[in-house]
Amino acid sequence: MNKYIPPEFETIQNAVAADTVAMQKILAHYNAYILYFAKQNGVVNYEYAEEIRAKLMKAILKFDIDR
């Protein structure tokens, strides 16, 4: 059984600090989930996938990691 392995904390910190490489690593990590939830009638809708990615990036940049 595969266990869920989250992204490294340092990668998350860098993504919150607007590091583009770290942001790409986060998006790549969650790509399978994004494509799964972007399905419409069993077919991946890539416009939905891009909207989900954009919302994830906005949420990461707004995240207060120091709280």
FENUR-V983907 format. One record per helix or strand. SS is the DSSP state (@ for helix, = for strand). FROM is the first residue (numbers start at 1). TO is the last residue. Records with the same first field share a line. If there is no record, write none. Layout:
# FENUR-V983907
SS = FROM-TO / FROM-TO
This chain:
# FENUR-V983907
@ = 9-16 / 20-29 / 31-37 / 46-62
= = 39-40 / 43-44
